Amino acid sequence: MILELVLSILVLFVTYMLFDVIYKNSYWRRKGVPGPFQYPLSSSFAELTKIGPARFDEKCIRKFGNVFGVFEGSMPVIVISDLEMLKSIMVKDFTHFVNRRGFQRGNKSVLNLALTKLKDQHWKDVRSVVAPTFTSGKLRLMTALLHECCETLCESINTIAEKGAEIEARRLYLPATLDIITSTFFATKVNSQDPNSTFMRHVRNAFATKMNLLVYIAFYFPRLLPLAEKLGMQTSNKASTDYFVDSIKEIIRMRLETKKAAMSSQTP
């Protein structure tokens, strides 16, 4: 009985593997789109994680041209590097391509409200609110803050130069970029040039690339994502994510209180 059960499961598994490889390798071919061989279950994911997305794309572009198709787990993905097509997608026909790729976090996650996560009309509504931030007048008001951040960067460079030390450029410009973001968008100063600061520690933790179990589930079994997240699985460091969410909430609270106090003082 047990042997029959094992054999049945084995037959079903082999059948599924054959169907998977046939379906994936015929999907883009039927549409006239070239692409690399798609392996059972992993598709191109194994090679992509081994050499990195950038090198994988470069390799495929050289071999298959500016348009090719792959699978990321169970999801068909078309990769486009043709400049004219990209202009149409990102400018002329952008209204048809507003939704970004990626999987949603749990329904209660505040990160789902990020502009890069929103879809369709909700994205358009939020984008219309954010757009006035980038008017020429608003950008000119940020100039003083930008100069201040650049002066801090120059001081760090001068300190390193005086010591005759070597340093990776990324370690200088990443903190400078973070200083600009926090000062212009949140009117908050942080000591990003100090690699041991709490802020920088959480930045490193939040953006550390880790291929954990949830990432594999997202690629291979996306329908199981809600269950996986209910079990507490996360792609990023929870403590660092909570740190940034709590910091933003605190900044918003302080802004509202300041605005309320200013309005009260103007009331006769």
Secondary structure, DSSP 8 states (H G I E B T S, - for coil): -HHHHHHHHHHHHHHHHHHHHHHHHHHHHHTT------BTTTBTHHHHHHH-HHHHHHHHHHHH-SEEEEEETTEEEEEE--HHHHHIIIIITGGG----------TT-GGGGSTTT--HHHHHHHHHHHGGGGSHHHHHHTHHHHHHHHHHHHHHHHHHHHHT----HHHHHHHHHHHHHHHHHS-----TT-TTSHHHHHHHHHH-----HHHHHHHH-GGGHHHHHHTT--SS-HHHHHHHHHHHHHHHHHHHHHHHHHHHHH--
